[in-house]
Amino acid sequence: MDPRFLFWVSEVIGSHGVVGEKRNCQIVVLAVLTTVFDPPPVSILVKARSTAGKSNLLEKVLKIFYRFMVVARSGFSREAL
């Protein structure tokens, strides 16, 4: 694998209009990539104030992946967690 992979991904996502979220973008990318490895994939929970751009960040990052690689949910109940 190219050691510049995360840099390249950050550049691609930046070209989709995401600014100032390099680390968060990389975390989401790495989480999605766990779907192709043998251990169970990891899950992430994105939490911030209501106008922080969480949906925009996820929408832009997840756009570069195949749909089958992502299960997106919102509004979890306590039982779901």
Protein Blocks (a to p, Z undefined) as FASTA:
>chain_A
ZZklmmmmmmmmmmnopahilmmmmmmmmmmmmmmpmbdcddddddddfknommmmmmmm
mmmpcfklpccdehiafklZZ
